[in-house]
Amino acid sequence: MAKVLVVTSGKGGVGKTTSTAALGAALAQNGESVVVVDFDVGLRNLDLVMGAERRVVFDLINVVQGVAKLQQALIRDKRLENLWLLPASQTRDKDALTDEGIGRIIGELRTRFDWVLCDSPAGIERGAMLAMRYADEAVIVTNPEVSSVRDSDRIIGMLDSKTVKAERGERVTKHVLITRYDPARAARGEMLSIQDILEILATPLLGIIPESQDVLRASNVGSPVTLNNAASAPARAYTDAARRLMGETVDMIVPAERRGLMNRLLGRRAA
Amino acid sequence: MHATAEATRQLVRMRGRSYVAFVFTPEIPIVGWLAEIDTTLARSPGFFVGKPVVLDLAALDLSRAAITHLINNLEERNIRVLGIEGVDAEKLTSSMPPLLTGGRSCVITRSEPAEKAEQKPEPKPKPNSLLLENPVRSGQSIVFTDGDVTVLGSVGSGAEIVAGGSIHVYGTLRGRAMAGVNGNSSARIYCQKIEAELLAIDGYYQTAEEIDASLRNRPAQAWLQGDTMKITPLN
């Protein structure tokens, strides 16, 4: 049974695209067939992070408008054969997306893949609404900052009201993914604590990704961090998160300041 | 000076009105027919009370004495005869009910049960409270002017609750809460943890800055004392 998962946040720059690529690659490494779909029409980035920017011929808008077939627009990853990308258009804007068109494409992707990961644009406008519209599950990417957490809260409210599942009276399964967690700043009390974030969002925790140069390095070479340096701390955190998405129980690790000293997060996943 | 008060002419106004009456058609033998009436009365004693009854004697050829006898028999059973139909006028005396003509038959509906059924079912009283079992998220606005609002979860920063009555939040109140918006100054705001951006009751408000910092993160209530909003801890 295919799962449609939207990676969303409300706020920009928190790591949606990085997380989509990293989770998609980690799921594919675990043997799942995965497609990552870029919904950020006009400001596409996922192709760069995936290292596929030079192979884009057709895009999501072309498929929505019937100019190209889905097979023509899908780009297979060079490193993992069961990882695919459906890029966004850089020359159009989000008004070119239609609800019916997206519904049709998501329906088609469901028949071909185990996972359909939708990389949502920032904001709460049309693009973000359509990215979450057909989702079964949602990963809400949050930084340990009040602004990010409040925007995430807003997005969670929309996931509970504006999605097809919500309109049917069902619920989108939601997970919070905390990114750019800086253990040193956390130790000094300069960031919102994990407990505070979970208390505010009242949503289960999927993982905590530490702030790391590895993430930036991987983006620059066009590789999901889970593929570029699988042993790095963020890669391991993403891999654990992907395994949790697949239903496995993996102990939650709170990144600590000193390497090797890992604290468990209070033994509970979330409120 | 002599003035005569001329009597003003009183206009007699007459209106027509129609009533539905039971029409009795007695049969021979009259005694047997009366026995039938008795069994009806035995089943429901009040059946004819207050109902106009008309006797249709067209099928019979009764003498004046027999008519008098019949009417008396009915009166003994508390059935008052309003009029008589289908007899010659000379057979009736002045003490008897008047002769009626021109009656049209219609369907008699048993009025009491019918009336009850016709009465519209009482409109359900509007609910005077609203229960929200999920957290109220940033950007959501809950407006319920008919009464109290109860939130089992938290109210997020950037969310707002507007209630005609009081507001009860069993989680943390981080957003705005406006109670008593219809001019209900006795409305209150209760919350398990107060981190509100704004509290208002009946138009009087306090922003986060004005809320005493010592109250933060504690269970608290807000109410109006005259023109000032009071916020006090709940424990």
Interface residues (C-beta under 8 A of the other chain):
Chain A: I124 V146 R150 D151 D153 R154 I156 G157 M158 D160 E199 I200 A202
Chain B: N134 P135 V136 R137 S138 G139 Q140 G153 S154 G156 S157 G158 A159 G171 T172 R174
